[in-house]
């Protein structure tokens, strides 16, 4: 749409485009559609009566503070409590180095703003979180994807990408990574690889941005050592209460070395002045007055049941040639479909069949992902998940019937950036994995 304002926009707005996933929300929210697209947490297990009483008490006793401006860095008590949360993954830090943000998305945006000039390079797994790709594009950074496999980010692919950049006289500003229960791939970075990846980043003078919203949601109760705990001086850690408490409160944080922390506080002041005091105090009361560790265990069980329903349905219904990851935590399964099927082109037909998913192209910055899709199991009931996968299988079978009748369409050749693929775990009936 043209507008009289178009010629007034800053050049960086050219990289701001609508997210494919966000665009699905209006359709996916229709009750007749089984949405396996969005990553909405399932909040049914929260103690709403207790929370209601805490809200009432908060307003009655501390309303004048809760409804007032606060510090751009966040209230001190909550920052101390955040240290307890991070200690679950081996992090030892000081509350002065925590900056509370409006969700970890704000922290990611601020970090990108601080470090990236137009044309700068950032490394990210391929595929990667769509919200991160949006922030990188908004600040006109160039994304180089690095390959993953069942054990997460591949150290050899990371070295290859950094060496190729060095040969070209370029350097990466930072590596953005989701090490635990990756969004969208569902894989976890092997503990044996973590120190090696940190060492590679040190050698090439690359900062690490560790985004870890799912780290406490492992289905066997296991937590992994955070990258930040292994290299405090070269890792900025991003955390969130959106997945372990309530996403609507939009409370996240960044843990950064002091020199970066100071810049983050200044950037936060210019962006929002201060994070909402009421929301922070609500989270603080929840942490102080509720068994939040027990609540996380409840979430783990809830999502494990849904993960199991998803994997069972995929094995039962998906046609031969499909492959998928086997997540041990988090919200997502990453599916690769047979050659010739374009998941983005197929999506309108899936919606007509009353099922929605997120096509893989939204998780790449370089045009890849047309044979992949992300399925989310966190919100629907197990019964709805099973029905959604059954409907998806019907759409896929119809696509494959067309391909068998009319032949596989010609594919456009896309030259990948170094390490721009992901290998996935084979499904029960799948052939050997490829790297597209």
C-alpha positions in Angstrom: 0.0 0.0 0.0 1.4 3.4 -1.0 1.2 6.4 1.3 2.2 10.0 1.5 4.5 8.9 4.3 6.4 6.3 2.4 9.2 8.6 1.4 9.6 9.8 5.0 10.4 6.4 6.4 13.9 5.6 7.5 15.8 3.2 5.3 15.9 0.6 8.1 12.1 0.1 7.8 12.7 -1.7 4.5 13.7 -4.8 6.5 10.5 -4.7 8.6 8.0 -7.2 7.2 5.1 -9.0 8.7 5.9 -12.3 10.4 4.4 -15.3 8.7 3.6 -16.7 12.1 1.9 -13.6 13.4 -0.1 -13.4 10.2 -1.6 -16.8 11.0 -3.1 -15.8 14.4 -6.4 -14.5 13.1 -7.1 -17.6 11.1 -5.7 -20.0 13.7 -7.8 -18.6 16.4 -11.0 -19.7 14.7 -12.5 -22.5 16.8 -12.9 -24.9 13.9 -9.2 -24.7 13.1 -6.7 -26.9 15.0 -3.8 -24.6 15.4 -0.4 -26.2 15.6 1.2 -23.0 14.6 1.6 -20.6 17.6 3.6 -21.1 20.7 1.1 -20.0 23.4 1.9 -21.5 26.8 -0.9 -23.6 28.4 -1.8 -21.6 31.5 -4.7 -23.9 32.7 -2.5 -25.3 35.5 -1.8 -21.9 37.1 -3.4 -21.3 40.6 -5.7 -18.5 39.4 -7.5 -18.1 42.7 -4.2 -17.6 44.5 -3.0 -15.2 41.9 -6.3 -13.2 42.1 -5.8 -12.9 45.9 -2.2 -11.7 45.3 -3.3 -9.1 42.8 -5.9 -7.8 45.3 -3.3 -7.7 48.1 -0.8 -6.0 45.8 -3.2 -3.1 44.9 -4.4 -2.8 48.5 -1.0 -2.8 50.2 1.4 -1.6 47.6 -0.7 0.1 45.0 1.0 3.4 45.2 4.3 1.8 44.3 3.0 -0.8 41.9 1.2 1.8 39.8 4.1 4.3 39.8 7.1 4.7 37.6 10.1 2.6 38.5 13.7 2.0 37.7 14.8 1.3 34.1 16.8 -1.7 35.4 13.9 -3.3 37.2 12.9 -3.5 40.9 15.7 -4.8 43.1 13.8 -7.6 44.8 12.8 -9.2 41.5 16.4 -9.0 40.2 17.5 -10.9 43.4 14.8 -13.5 42.7 15.9 -13.9 39.1 19.2 -15.0 40.5 17.5 -17.9 42.2 15.8 -18.9 38.9 19.1 -18.8 37.0 20.9 -20.8 39.7 18.8 -23.8 38.5 21.1 -23.8 35.5 24.4 -23.2 37.3 24.5 -19.4 36.9 26.1 -17.4 39.7 25.8 -13.7 39.2 25.0 -10.4 41.0 21.7 -8.7 40.9 23.3 -5.5 39.7 24.0 -7.2 36.3 20.4 -8.1 35.7 18.2 -5.8 33.6 14.5 -6.5 33.6 12.8 -6.1 30.2 9.3 -6.3 28.7 9.8 -9.9 27.8 13.0 -11.3 26.5 12.1 -10.0 23.0 12.8 -6.5 24.2 16.1 -7.6 25.6 16.9 -9.1 22.2 15.9 -5.9 20.4 18.1 -3.8 22.7 21.1 -6.1 22.4 20.8 -5.9 18.6 20.4 -2.1 18.7 23.6 -1.8 20.9 25.8 -4.0 18.7 24.6 -3.9 15.1 25.1 -1.2 12.6 23.5 -1.6 9.1 25.3 -4.4 7.2 26.8 -6.0 10.3 26.8 -9.8 10.4 25.2 -11.9 13.1 25.3 -15.7 13.3 22.2 -17.7 14.1 21.3 -21.4 13.9 19.5 -22.4 10.7 16.5 -22.4 11.3 16.2 -19.7 14.0 13.6 -17.9 16.1 11.4 -15.7 13.9 11.4 -12.9 16.5 15.1 -12.7 16.5 15.2 -12.6 12.7 12.7 -9.8 12.8 15.0 -7.8 15.2 18.0 -8.4 13.1 16.2 -7.3 9.9 14.9 -4.2 11.7 18.5 -3.1 12.4 19.6 -4.1 8.9 22.0 -6.8 10.1 22.9 -9.7 7.8 22.2 -13.1 9.1 24.5 -16.0 8.4 22.9 -19.3 9.4 24.9 -22.1 11.0 23.9 -25.8 10.6 22.4 -27.9 13.4 21.8 -31.6 13.8 20.2 -33.8 16.5 22.8 -32.5 19.0 22.2 -28.8 18.2 24.6 -26.3 16.7 27.5 -28.0 14.9 30.9 -26.7 16.1 32.5 -27.5 12.7 29.9 -25.5 10.9 30.4 -22.6 13.2 34.2 -22.7 12.6 33.6 -22.9 8.9 31.3 -19.9 8.8 33.6 -17.8 10.9 36.7 -18.8 8.9 34.8 -17.9 5.6 33.9 -14.5 7.1 37.5 -13.9 8.2 38.8 -14.8 4.7 36.4 -12.3 3.2 37.6 -9.6 5.7 34.4 -9.7 7.7 33.6 -10.5 11.3 30.4 -11.4 13.1 29.1 -9.2 15.9 27.6 -12.0 17.8 26.3 -15.6 17.7 22.6 -15.8 18.6 21.7 -19.3 19.9 18.8 -21.1 21.7 20.7 -24.0 23.2 17.9 -25.7 25.0 14.8 -27.2 23.3 15.3 -25.0 20.3 12.6 -22.9 18.7 11.7 -24.0 16.1 13.9 -27.1 15.7 13.2 -28.7 19.1 16.8 -30.0 19.5 19.1 -29.3 22.4 22.8 -28.4 22.2 24.8 -31.4 23.5 26.7 -30.7 26.7 29.9 -32.0 25.1 29.6 -29.3 22.4 29.1 -26.3 24.7 32.6 -25.6 25.8 33.9 -26.1 22.2 31.4 -23.6 20.8 32.4 -21.0 23.5 36.0 -21.6 22.7 35.4 -21.0 19.0 33.6 -17.8 19.7 36.5 -16.7 21.9 39.1 -17.4 19.2 37.2 -15.4 16.6 36.3 -12.6 19.1 32.5 -13.2 18.8 30.0 -12.4 21.6 27.4 -15.0 22.4 23.7 -14.2 23.0 22.2 -17.1 24.8 18.3 -17.1 24.5 16.9 -19.6 27.0 13.2 -19.3 27.6 12.6 -23.1 27.6 15.6 -24.3 29.7 13.6 -25.3 32.8 11.0 -27.2 30.7 12.9 -30.5 30.2 10.5 -33.4 30.2 12.8 -35.6 32.3 13.4 -32.8 34.8 17.0 -32.4 33.6 18.5 -28.9 33.3 21.6 -28.2 31.2 24.6 -26.0 32.2 24.0 -22.6 30.6 26.5 -21.1 28.3 26.6 -18.1 30.6 27.7 -20.3 33.6 30.6 -21.5 31.5 31.8 -18.1 30.2 30.3 -15.2 32.1 32.5 -12.5 30.4 31.5 -13.4 26.8 27.9 -14.4 27.1 24.8 -12.3 27.4 22.0 -14.4 28.8 18.3 -13.7 28.0 15.6 -15.2 30.2 11.8 -14.9 30.5 8.9 -15.8 32.7 6.6 -16.1 29.7 7.0 -19.9 29.5 7.4 -20.7 33.2 4.7 -18.4 34.6 2.6 -16.0 32.5 3.3 -14.8 29.0 0.8 -11.9 29.3 2.8 -10.2 32.0 5.7 -9.7 29.6 8.5 -9.9 32.1 11.9 -11.0 30.9 15.5 -10.1 31.6 19.1 -9.9 30.4 22.1 -10.8 32.4 25.1 -9.0 31.0 28.7 -8.1 31.8 28.8 -4.7 33.6 29.9 -2.7 30.6 27.1 -4.1 28.5 24.6 -3.8 31.4 25.1 0.0 31.6 24.4 0.4 27.9 21.4 -1.8 28.2 19.9 0.3 31.0 20.4 3.5 28.9 18.8 1.8 25.9 15.9 0.6 28.0 15.4 4.2 29.3 15.2 5.6 25.8 12.8 2.8 24.6 10.3 2.5 27.5 11.6 4.6 30.4 11.0 1.7 32.7 9.4 -1.8 32.7 5.9 -1.9 34.3 6.2 -1.9 38.1 2.9 -3.7 38.6 3.9 -6.6 36.4 7.3 -7.0 38.1 5.8 -6.9 41.5 3.2 -9.5 40.5 5.9 -11.8 39.4 7.9 -11.1 42.5 4.9 -12.0 44.7 4.3 -15.2 42.7 8.0 -16.3 43.2 7.9 -15.5 46.9 4.5 -16.9 47.8 4.1 -19.9 45.4 6.0 -23.1 44.8 7.3 -22.0 41.5 9.6 -25.0 41.1 6.6 -27.3 41.7 4.6 -25.3 39.1 7.4 -25.8 36.6 7.2 -29.5 37.2 3.5 -29.3 36.5 4.2 -27.6 33.2 6.8 -30.2 32.4 4.3 -33.0 32.8 1.6 -31.1 30.8 3.9 -30.5 27.9 5.4 -34.0 28.0 1.9 -35.5 27.6 1.3 -33.2 24.6 4.7 -33.9 23.1 3.9 -37.7 23.3 0.6 -37.2 21.7 2.2 -35.2 18.9 4.9 -37.8 18.2 2.4 -40.7 18.3 0.2 -38.9 15.8 3.1 -38.1 13.5 4.1 -41.8 13.5 0.5 -42.9 12.9 -0.6 -40.5 10.2 2.2 -38.8 8.3 3.1 -40.2 4.9 6.3 -42.0 4.1 9.2 -39.7 3.5 8.4 -37.3 6.3 10.9 -36.8 9.1 10.7 -34.9 12.4 12.8 -34.1 15.5 12.2 -35.7 18.9 12.2 -32.8 21.5 13.1 -33.6 25.1 11.5 -30.4 26.3 10.0 -27.1 25.2 7.2 -26.5 22.7 8.0 -27.6 19.2 8.6 -30.3 16.6 10.3 -29.6 13.4 9.1 -31.6 10.4 10.7 -32.1 7.0 8.3 -33.2 4.2 9.1 -35.1 1.0 10.8 -33.6 -2.0 8.5 -31.4 -4.1 6.2 -30.3 -1.3 6.3 -26.5 -0.6 5.0 -26.0 3.0 4.4 -22.3 2.4 2.4 -22.8 -0.7 0.5 -25.7 1.0 -0.5 -23.6 4.0 -3.7 -22.1 2.5 -4.9 -25.6 1.6 -4.1 -26.8 5.2 -6.2 -23.9 6.6 -9.0 -24.9 4.3 -8.7 -28.4 5.9 -9.0 -26.7 9.3 -5.4 -27.1 10.5 -2.7 -24.5 10.8 1.1 -24.8 11.1 4.1 -22.5 10.7 5.9 -22.9 7.4 9.7 -23.3 7.6 10.5 -20.3 5.4 9.7 -17.9 8.2 12.6 -19.3 10.3 15.3 -18.6 7.7 16.7 -15.3 6.6 18.0 -16.6 3.3 15.0 -18.2 1.5 15.4 -21.8 2.8 12.9 -23.9 4.7 10.3 -24.6 2.0 10.3 -28.3 2.8 10.0 -27.7 6.6 7.3 -26.8 9.0 7.0 -26.2 12.7 4.4 -27.9 14.8 3.6 -26.6 18.3 2.1 -29.0 20.9 2.1 -26.7 23.9 -1.5 -25.3 23.8 -3.9 -27.8 22.2 -5.2 -30.8 24.1 -3.8 -34.2 23.2 -7.0 -35.0 21.4 -6.8 -31.8 19.3 -3.2 -32.5 18.5 -4.0 -35.9 17.2 -6.9 -34.5 15.1 -4.7 -31.7 13.8 -2.0 -34.1 12.7 -4.6 -36.3 11.0 -5.9 -33.3 9.1 -2.3 -32.3 8.2 -1.6 -35.8 6.9 -4.6 -35.6 4.6 -3.4 -32.4 3.1 0.1 -33.8 2.6 -1.2 -36.9 1.0 -3.3 -34.8 -1.4 -0.1 -32.8 -2.3 1.8 -36.0 -2.9 -1.0 -37.4 -5.1 -0.7 -34.3 -7.3 3.1 -34.6 -7.5 2.8 -38.3 -8.4 0.3 -37.4 -11.1 1.9 -34.4 -12.6 5.5 -34.8 -11.6 7.8 -32.9 -9.2 7.9 -29.2 -10.1 11.3 -27.7 -10.8 13.0 -26.3 -7.8 14.8 -23.0 -7.7 18.4 -23.3 -6.8 19.3 -21.2 -3.8 23.0 -20.8 -2.9 23.2 -21.3 0.9 25.3 -19.3 3.2 27.9 -21.3 5.1 26.2 -24.0 7.2 22.7 -23.0 6.3 21.0 -26.3 6.8 19.6 -28.5 9.6 19.7 -32.3 9.8 16.7 -33.8 11.5 16.0 -36.9 13.3 14.3 -39.5 11.1 10.7 -40.5 11.7 9.8 -44.1 11.9 9.2 -44.4 8.1 11.7 -41.8 6.8 14.6 -42.2 4.5 18.1 -41.1 5.2 18.1 -37.4 6.2 19.4 -34.7 3.8 20.4 -31.2 4.5 17.7 -29.1 2.8 
